[in-house]
Amino acid sequence: MTGKTRSPSEITFSVWRAIFLREALDRLFEGRAAWLWLLVEPVVYIGLHAFGFETLHVNQVGGMAINMFIVAGFIGFLLWRRTWMQVLHGIDSNRAFFAYRQIKPFDVAFVRAFVELFLMVPVAILIMSLVIMTGHGITQNTQNPVWLPQNPLLVIAAIFGLWLLGLGFGMVTSVLMRFVPEVDHIFKILYLPLYYMSGALLPLTLYVPLPYQYIFAANPIVDGVEMMRLGYWPNYNALAGVSLGYVYAWALALLLLGLMLYKRFSRKLVMR
């Protein structure tokens, strides 16, 4: 008597669950206190930059307190960057899994991206809690302090857009790196300039004249980061030309391109 035949959707969810458990355990326990470094990295970056700006007597940017300005921007950028890097190296890190015909490159890319989102949400909540407990509000108004995001739906939409952007960009670049491994060095070189040009830590509205702000807004990461800040404080003076729809347009375009590349080179991607 044969067993019940499993549907394709059941097989897919079983594959995703197995990969999720493996990736989550690796991220949290692959090294000594690996779970702690997920929190330490953003806290150190945020603390150092906030201290530097306050030393220079920059207390607010666009109507937001400098601490919350950095927190909102860096959380969004970090989610995009970590998602991109996890998807970028996903195929090489899970090459042994492709011996099972049920597992496809997209399964690995999607689950690794989801694990990153799953881990970043509690990290973001912990960082926000630490900032609030130390007495830093969204604005400098000590009479009526604002502690929580004023438009949570916009914050969630911006976070999800940046996550999709990281997933799509990671899929496209992972295919490129499979055929030209040397581009990984180029990505490492470009990371630092992109880091500061994204506006995650540096207030672009202070350093970029208005006519040139639209050039920086052409970077969808900038749009996502600025929209997160608008979700925190609707009166925030955002960079000119930013749009949430622009973030999703780029994310969907990259996802479609990534899916086409995965479909076209599916056999070559899993070959050793």
N, C-alpha and C positions, 0 to 999 in steps of 0.2 A: 504494500500500500504506500503510495507516494505521499509526501507531505504537501501541505498547502503551498501553492505558488505565490510568491510575494510580488506585489505590484511594483512598478518602477519607482513610484513615490516612496514606498516603504523602504526600498533598497537605498534610495538617495538619502533619506533621513537617517538611516542606520549608518551609512558612510559618514555623513556629516557629524553624527554624534560621536563616532569613534575618533575621527580626526580632531574634533573639538576637545575631547577629554585628553588626548595626547598633547595637543598644543597648549592647553591651559596648564596642565601639569608641568610641561617643559618650561613655560614662561615663569611660573611661580616657584618652581623647585629645582631648576636645572643647575643652580649654583648656590653658594652660601648666601642666605638672606636675599635671594633674587627677587622675592616679592617686595622687599623693602625698597629696592632700588627703583621700582616703578613709581614710588612716591618721592624718593629723595631727589631724583633728577629734576622734576619740575619745581620742587620747593627751593632747591639751590639756585636754579636759574632765575626764578621769580624774586627770591630774596636779594640776590646780588644786584639785579637790575633796579629793583625798587629802592634799595639802599643808595645806589649810584645816583638816581634821579633826585631823591630827596636830599642828598648831599649837595646837589646843584640847585636846590630850592625849586625844583619842578614838582609841584604838589598836585596838579591836575592837568588833564589833557582833554579838550573838547567838552568840558563839563563833568568828566569822570575823575574821581580820585586816582592818582597815579598807580596805587597798588592794585585796585580793581581793574584799571585799564590794562595792566600787564597780565593779571590773572586771566581775564576774559580772552585776551588775544593769544596768550601762550598755550592755554588749554586747547583752543581750536587748532592752532598750528601743530602742536604736539600730536594730536589725534591724527591729523593728516599725514604727518611725517612718519609716525610709527606704523600706521596702516600701510603706507606706501612701501616702507622697508620690509615689513613682514610679507607682503604679497610679492615684492621684488625677488626675495630669496626663497619663496615658498616651494618652487619646483625643485631646486637643488636640495633643500632641506628634507624633502619628503620623497625623494626619487625611489626609495625602496618600496613605497606604497603602490607605485604604478605597476608592480607585478600583478596586482589584482585588477582585472579588467573593469570592475565596477567603479574604480576610482579614476577620475579625470582631473586634468590640471585645474579646471574651474572650481572643482570641489575644494581643493587645497587652498586656492586663492580666496574664495569666499569665506571659508571657515577661519582661516588665519586673520582675515580682516574682521570677522565677527568677534573673534577672541579679543582683538585689540579694542574694539568698541566695548565689549563686556568688561574689560579690565579698566578702561579709561573712565567709565562712568563713576565707579566708587572712588577712584583717585581724584576726580574733579570735585566730588562732593566733600571729600576729606580736606582738600585744599581750600575750598570755599569756607568750610567750618573753621579751619585754622585762622583764616583771614578775619572772619567775623569775630572769633573769640579774642583776637588781639586788638579788637576795637576799630577795625578799618571798614568803613562803609563804602558804598558805591559813589557817593558824593562827599564833598568836604563840609557839607552843612551839618554842624554839630547840634543844632537846635532840633532838626528833624532828620536824623540819620536814616538812610535807606540801606537795608542789609541784603535784600534778595532781588533777583532779576525782576524787572517790572513787566516784561513780556516773555514769560517762560516758553510759549509756543514758538516764538521767533528764535530763541536760543536753541531749542531742540531742532528746529528746521535747519538752522545754520550748522549745528553739529552734524546732523545727518548728511547735509550737503557736502561738508568737508570730508566726512567718512567715505561717501560714495566717490568723491574726487580722488581720494587716496587709493581706493580699490581700483578704479578705472586706470589711473596713472600707473599703478603697480602692475596691472595686467599687461599694459602696453610695453612698459619698460622691461618686464621680465622676459618677454619674447625677444626684445632687442638684445638683452644681455645674454640670452641663450645662444645667439648667433655671433655676437661680438662681446665676449666677456670683458674686454678692456674698458667698456663704457662704465663699468662700476667705478673705476678711478675718476672718471669725469663727473659722475654723480656726487662723489665725495668732495670734489673740488667745488662744485656748484652749490653744495649744501649751505655753506656759510653765507655767501652773498644772498641766496634765496631766503635764508633765515631772517636776515635784517631787512631785506626788501619787501618781505611779506607784511611788515608792520606789526608783527607779533609783539615785539619788545620796544621798537623805536617808533615814536609818534610821527608818522609820515605827514600829518597835517601841520606839524610845526616846522618841518625841514623841507617840505616840497611845496613850491609856489602853486597857487591854484590852477594856472593854465596847464601845469604838468601833472597834476594829480590824476587826470584821466588816463595818462600813460601807465601809471602804477595800478590803477583800477582795472586795467586789461588783464592783470594777473588774477585768476579766479580765487586763489588762496587769500589775497587781500580782501576781496569782496566777502568771502566767508567769515574772515576774522572781524571785519568791520560790522557785518550784520549781527554777529554775536554780541558785540559791544552795544549796538542799538537795542538788542533784546534786553540787555542789562539795564540800560538807561535810555529811554526814548528821546531825551533831549540832547543826547550825545552828538557832537558836531563831527559827523563821519566824513571820510575822504570823499571827494566829489566823484560821482559817477558809479558808485557801488550798487550792486543789485543782487538779490538772492536768486532771482531767475537765471542770472548769468552763471552763477555757481552750478546750478542744476543742469543748465544747458551743456556746460563743459563736462560735468560728471557723466551725463547720459551719453554724450558723444564719445568720451573715452571708454565707457563701458561697452558700447556697441563695437568700437574699433577693437577693443581687447577681446571680445567674444569672437569676432571674425578672425582675428589672428590666432586665437586658441583653436578654433575650428580648422583653420587652414593648415596649421603646423602641429596638430595634435600628436602625431606620431613622432615627429622630430623633438618635441618638447620633452617627451618621456624617455627618449633613448639615452643611454649612458654615454 
